[in-house]
Amino acid sequence: MSSTEKAPTAAATVPPQRGGAHDKGRGGARRPAFSGPRDAMERRMARIGWLFTAPSLVVIGLITIFPIMYSLVLSFSRVRIGYDGFVVESMTFDNYVALFASQDFYYALGFTVLYTVITVAVELVLGTLAALVMERLTTGRGWMMALMLIPWSMITVVSAQLWGYIYNSSFGVATWALEGITGSTPLILGEPVPAITAMMVADIWKTTPFVAIIVLAGLVMLPQDVYEAAEVDGANAWKTFWQVTLPQLRATIAVAILFRILQAFGLFDLPFVLTGGGPGTATQSLAVMGYKVLFQDLNIGPGAAVATATGLLVTGACLLFLRSFKAQVGREEVS
């Protein structure tokens, strides 16, 4: 071989492989061998799956999506009520103009937001403490969980009626206890601040077990080697909670907060049974206001506007919360 001749390269000596599992298409993506029959089978199974789920999707659409869309249409409508029902006369923005000019709407919005923030914060603290206690129990955890679930499993209307007996001004236990302390008979549900506080206590009593169960589920899934490392480093219980337990529970706590925001913002049955939104409008939430406008005053358009505005507000609040939580998690992963 002369000096001017060069040795053949590996690309020239090895012929390119075509077909098979190692063949690559555009962009370097591998194409699986014999993908035709398999793809046909997957498409067939997908069609069968859609066929079986179609009835349930139709039912969900009829009982969920259609009422929401119909309420949205009514919120922009001028409705006339007659003996044969109601008739949509025209489309208008007057319902939302009147809504955003109403002082009752802003008070109901402020009350609902304040109620949601306070109850969710207290329930989160108490639920986390209860979960930490149950997580350390070696015996009797099942009985403790069963006892805690009794308030949560109770229907809200029933529990509200029970608290109504407790707050009753004539024979209520809470009234009797406060009378012994203050020396005068209080009107717990007849004054604004006591009525709001009484509602919050009833809600916290019922929904704290829900938060505790969710946080407990997150606690039992945490890896134990992290706690062993913290113990080796000499961290005490308080430091371990704030630097080890709480950061790993943020996703679980976020789920609990999200569910509780959705539930608390739609507050209706508790004030409806306990106070009816009173005294005056002190405990009137957005849901109670929508009920009164729609069913008591028979103002279908404005009532639908209240319901639509409430739905948009709670959806926006949840999206902002999820976005901030995602951004915080992203910053922690980068750091």
C-alpha positions as CSV (number, residue, x, y, z in Angstrom):
1,M,0.0,0.0,0.0
2,S,1.4,3.4,-1.0
3,S,1.7,6.2,1.3
4,T,-0.9,8.2,-0.5
5,E,-3.6,5.6,0.1
6,K,-5.7,5.9,3.2
7,A,-7.2,3.2,5.3
8,P,-10.9,2.8,4.9
9,T,-13.0,4.4,7.6
10,A,-15.5,2.5,9.9
11,A,-18.4,4.2,8.1
12,A,-17.2,2.9,4.8
13,T,-16.6,-0.7,5.9
14,V,-19.8,-1.1,7.9
15,P,-22.9,-1.0,5.7
16,P,-25.8,1.1,7.1
17,Q,-28.5,-1.0,8.8
18,R,-32.0,-0.5,7.5
19,G,-35.2,-1.6,9.2
20,G,-35.3,-3.3,12.5
21,A,-35.4,-1.8,16.0
22,H,-32.3,0.3,15.5
23,D,-33.5,2.2,12.4
24,K,-33.9,5.9,13.1
25,G,-36.2,8.4,11.4
26,R,-36.0,12.1,11.2
27,G,-34.6,13.8,14.3
28,G,-32.9,10.6,15.4
29,A,-36.1,9.1,16.8
30,R,-36.2,5.3,16.8
31,R,-39.0,3.6,14.9
32,P,-40.0,0.3,16.5
33,A,-40.0,-2.8,14.3
34,F,-43.3,-4.2,13.1
35,S,-45.3,-1.2,14.5
36,G,-48.2,-1.5,12.1
37,P,-50.3,-4.3,13.7
38,R,-49.5,-3.1,17.2
39,D,-50.6,0.5,16.4
40,A,-53.8,-0.9,14.8
41,M,-54.5,-2.9,18.0
42,E,-53.9,0.1,20.2
43,R,-56.2,2.2,18.1
44,R,-58.9,-0.5,18.3
45,M,-58.6,-0.7,22.1
46,A,-58.8,3.1,22.3
47,R,-62.0,3.1,20.3
48,I,-63.4,0.4,22.5
49,G,-62.5,2.4,25.6
50,W,-64.2,5.5,24.3
51,L,-67.2,3.4,23.4
52,F,-67.6,2.1,27.0
53,T,-66.9,5.5,28.6
54,A,-69.2,7.5,26.2
55,P,-72.4,7.0,28.3
56,S,-70.7,8.3,31.5
57,L,-69.3,11.2,29.6
58,V,-72.7,12.1,28.2
59,V,-74.2,12.0,31.7
60,I,-71.4,14.2,33.1
61,G,-71.9,16.6,30.2
62,L,-75.7,16.8,30.9
63,I,-75.5,17.3,34.6
64,T,-72.3,19.4,34.8
65,I,-71.2,21.1,31.7
66,F,-74.6,22.0,30.3
67,P,-75.9,23.7,33.5
68,I,-72.6,25.7,33.7
69,M,-72.9,26.9,30.1
70,Y,-76.6,27.6,30.5
71,S,-76.0,29.6,33.7
72,L,-73.3,31.6,31.8
73,V,-75.9,32.4,29.1
74,L,-78.5,33.4,31.6
75,S,-76.0,35.7,33.3
76,F,-76.0,37.8,30.1
77,S,-79.7,37.7,29.6
78,R,-82.7,39.8,30.5
79,V,-85.3,37.3,31.7
80,R,-89.0,37.7,32.0
81,I,-90.9,35.4,34.4
82,G,-94.5,34.5,33.5
83,Y,-97.1,31.9,34.4
84,D,-95.6,29.4,31.9
85,G,-92.0,29.8,33.1
86,F,-89.4,32.3,32.1
87,V,-88.5,33.7,28.8
88,V,-85.1,35.1,27.7
89,E,-85.9,38.5,26.1
90,S,-82.5,39.8,25.1
91,M,-78.8,39.7,25.8
92,T,-77.3,42.4,28.0
93,F,-74.5,43.3,30.3
94,D,-76.8,45.0,32.8
95,N,-76.7,42.1,35.2
96,Y,-72.9,42.4,35.7
97,V,-73.1,46.2,35.8
98,A,-75.7,46.0,38.6
99,L,-73.7,43.2,40.3
100,F,-70.4,45.2,40.5
101,A,-72.3,48.3,41.7
102,S,-73.9,46.4,44.5
103,Q,-72.5,46.8,48.0
104,D,-74.0,43.5,49.1
105,F,-71.9,41.7,46.5
106,Y,-68.7,43.3,47.9
107,Y,-69.6,42.5,51.4
108,A,-70.4,38.9,50.6
109,L,-67.1,38.6,48.7
110,G,-65.2,40.1,51.6
111,F,-66.9,37.8,54.1
112,T,-66.3,34.7,51.9
113,V,-62.6,35.5,51.5
114,L,-62.1,36.3,55.2
115,Y,-64.0,33.2,56.2
116,T,-62.0,31.0,53.8
117,V,-58.6,32.4,54.9
118,I,-59.2,32.0,58.6
119,T,-60.9,28.6,58.6
120,V,-58.4,27.1,56.1
121,A,-55.4,28.4,58.1
122,V,-56.7,27.2,61.5
123,E,-57.7,23.8,60.0
124,L,-54.2,23.4,58.4
125,V,-52.5,24.0,61.7
126,L,-54.8,21.8,63.8
127,G,-54.9,19.1,61.1
128,T,-51.1,19.0,60.9
129,L,-50.7,18.8,64.7
130,A,-53.3,15.9,64.8
131,A,-51.5,14.1,61.9
132,L,-48.1,14.4,63.7
133,V,-49.6,12.9,66.9
134,M,-51.3,10.0,65.0
135,E,-48.2,9.3,63.0
136,R,-46.3,8.6,66.2
137,L,-49.0,6.3,67.6
138,T,-48.0,2.7,67.8
139,T,-51.4,1.4,68.9
140,G,-54.9,2.7,68.5
141,R,-54.2,4.7,65.3
142,G,-57.1,3.1,63.5
143,W,-59.5,3.9,66.3
144,M,-58.2,7.5,66.5
145,M,-58.7,7.9,62.7
146,A,-62.2,6.5,62.9
147,L,-63.2,8.9,65.7
148,M,-61.8,11.9,63.8
149,L,-63.7,10.9,60.7
150,I,-67.1,11.1,62.5
151,P,-67.4,14.9,62.2
152,W,-66.2,14.8,58.6
153,S,-68.6,12.0,57.6
154,M,-71.6,13.8,59.1
155,I,-73.8,15.7,56.6
156,T,-73.2,19.5,56.9
157,V,-76.9,20.2,57.3
158,V,-77.1,17.7,60.2
159,S,-74.0,19.1,61.9
160,A,-75.2,22.7,61.4
161,Q,-78.5,21.8,63.1
162,L,-76.5,20.2,65.9
163,W,-74.5,23.4,66.4
164,G,-77.7,25.4,66.2
165,Y,-78.8,23.5,69.3
166,I,-75.5,24.2,71.0
167,Y,-75.7,28.0,70.2
168,N,-79.4,28.2,71.0
169,S,-80.2,31.3,73.2
170,S,-82.6,29.4,75.5
171,F,-81.1,26.0,76.1
172,G,-77.8,25.9,74.3
173,V,-74.7,24.5,76.0
174,A,-72.5,27.3,74.6
175,T,-75.0,29.9,75.8
176,W,-75.1,28.4,79.3
177,A,-71.3,28.3,79.5
178,L,-70.9,31.9,78.3
179,E,-73.6,33.0,80.7
180,G,-71.7,31.5,83.6
181,I,-68.5,33.3,82.6
182,T,-69.9,36.7,81.6
183,G,-73.0,36.8,83.9
184,S,-75.4,37.8,81.0
185,T,-77.2,35.8,78.4
186,P,-75.4,36.1,75.1
187,L,-77.1,36.1,71.7
188,I,-74.5,34.0,69.8
189,L,-76.3,33.8,66.5
190,G,-78.0,37.2,66.9
191,E,-74.9,39.5,66.7
192,P,-72.5,39.8,63.8
193,V,-69.1,39.0,65.3
194,P,-70.3,36.1,67.6
195,A,-72.3,34.6,64.7
196,I,-69.3,34.7,62.3
197,T,-67.1,33.2,65.1
198,A,-69.7,30.5,65.8
199,M,-69.8,29.5,62.1
200,M,-66.1,29.3,61.9
201,V,-65.9,27.1,65.0
202,A,-68.5,24.7,63.5
203,D,-66.7,24.6,60.2
204,I,-63.3,24.0,61.8
205,W,-64.8,21.2,64.0
206,K,-66.1,19.4,60.9
207,T,-63.3,19.8,58.3
208,T,-60.1,19.6,60.4
209,P,-60.2,15.7,60.3
210,F,-60.2,16.0,56.5
211,V,-56.9,18.0,56.6
212,A,-55.5,15.7,59.2
213,I,-56.1,12.5,57.1
214,I,-54.5,14.1,54.0
215,V,-51.4,15.2,56.0
216,L,-51.1,11.9,57.7
217,A,-51.1,10.1,54.4
218,G,-48.2,12.3,53.3
219,L,-46.3,11.7,56.6
220,V,-46.4,7.9,56.4
221,M,-44.9,8.1,52.9
222,L,-41.9,10.1,53.9
223,P,-38.5,8.2,53.8
224,Q,-37.1,7.4,57.1
225,D,-33.4,7.7,56.1
226,V,-33.8,11.5,56.0
227,Y,-34.8,11.5,59.6
228,E,-31.9,9.2,60.6
229,A,-29.5,11.6,58.8
230,A,-31.0,14.6,60.7
231,E,-30.7,12.7,64.0
232,V,-27.0,11.9,63.2
233,D,-26.5,15.6,62.5
234,G,-27.9,16.5,65.9
235,A,-31.1,18.2,64.8
236,N,-33.8,18.5,67.5
237,A,-37.5,17.8,66.9
238,W,-38.3,21.4,66.2
239,K,-35.5,21.8,63.7
240,T,-36.3,18.5,62.1
241,F,-40.0,19.5,61.6
242,W,-39.2,22.8,59.9
243,Q,-36.2,21.7,57.8
244,V,-37.0,18.1,57.0
245,T,-40.7,17.3,57.5
246,L,-42.4,20.5,56.3
247,P,-40.5,20.9,53.0
248,Q,-41.4,17.3,52.0
249,L,-45.0,17.8,52.9
250,R,-45.5,20.9,50.8
251,A,-47.2,19.0,47.9
252,T,-49.5,17.2,50.3
253,I,-50.4,20.5,52.1
254,A,-51.0,22.2,48.8
255,V,-53.6,19.5,47.9
256,A,-55.3,19.9,51.3
257,I,-55.4,23.7,50.9
258,L,-56.7,23.5,47.3
259,F,-59.6,21.2,48.3
260,R,-60.4,23.4,51.3
261,I,-60.4,26.6,49.3
262,L,-62.9,25.0,46.9
263,Q,-65.1,23.9,49.7
264,A,-64.9,27.0,51.9
265,F,-65.5,29.4,49.0
266,G,-68.7,27.7,48.1
267,L,-70.0,28.1,51.7
268,F,-73.8,27.7,51.7
269,D,-75.4,25.0,53.9
270,L,-73.8,26.1,57.2
271,P,-74.9,29.7,57.2
272,F,-78.2,28.8,55.5
273,V,-79.1,26.5,58.4
274,L,-77.5,28.4,61.3
275,T,-78.2,32.0,60.5
276,G,-79.9,32.3,57.1
277,G,-77.2,34.8,56.2
278,G,-78.0,37.0,59.2
279,P,-78.1,38.9,61.4
280,G,-78.8,41.2,58.5
281,T,-76.2,40.2,56.0
282,A,-73.4,39.5,58.5
283,T,-72.9,35.9,57.5
284,Q,-74.1,36.1,53.9
285,S,-71.7,34.3,51.6
286,L,-71.6,34.6,47.8
287,A,-73.5,31.3,47.6
288,V,-76.2,32.4,50.0
289,M,-76.5,35.8,48.1
290,G,-76.9,33.9,44.8
291,Y,-79.6,31.7,46.3
292,K,-81.5,34.7,47.7
293,V,-81.3,36.7,44.4
294,L,-82.2,33.7,42.3
295,F,-84.8,31.8,44.2
296,Q,-86.2,34.3,46.7
297,D,-86.3,37.4,44.6
298,L,-86.7,35.4,41.4
299,N,-84.1,37.5,39.5
300,I,-82.8,34.8,37.2
301,G,-80.3,37.0,35.3
302,P,-78.7,38.7,38.3
303,G,-78.7,35.4,40.2
304,A,-76.9,33.6,37.4
305,A,-74.4,36.5,37.3
306,V,-73.6,36.0,41.0
307,A,-73.1,32.3,40.4
308,T,-70.9,32.9,37.4
309,A,-68.8,35.5,39.1
310,T,-68.3,33.2,42.1
311,G,-67.2,30.4,39.9
312,L,-64.7,32.6,38.0
313,L,-63.3,34.0,41.2
314,V,-62.7,30.6,42.8
315,T,-61.2,29.2,39.6
316,G,-58.8,32.2,39.3
317,A,-57.8,31.9,43.0
318,C,-57.0,28.2,42.6
319,L,-55.0,28.8,39.4
320,L,-53.0,31.5,41.1
321,F,-52.3,29.3,44.1
322,L,-51.2,26.4,41.8
323,R,-49.0,28.7,39.8
324,S,-47.3,30.2,42.8
325,F,-46.8,26.7,44.3
326,K,-45.3,25.5,41.0
327,A,-43.0,28.5,40.8
328,Q,-41.8,28.0,44.4
329,V,-41.1,24.3,43.8
330,G,-39.2,25.2,40.6
331,R,-37.0,27.7,42.5
332,E,-36.2,25.1,45.1
333,E,-35.2,22.6,42.5
334,V,-32.9,25.1,40.7
335,S,-31.3,26.1,44.0
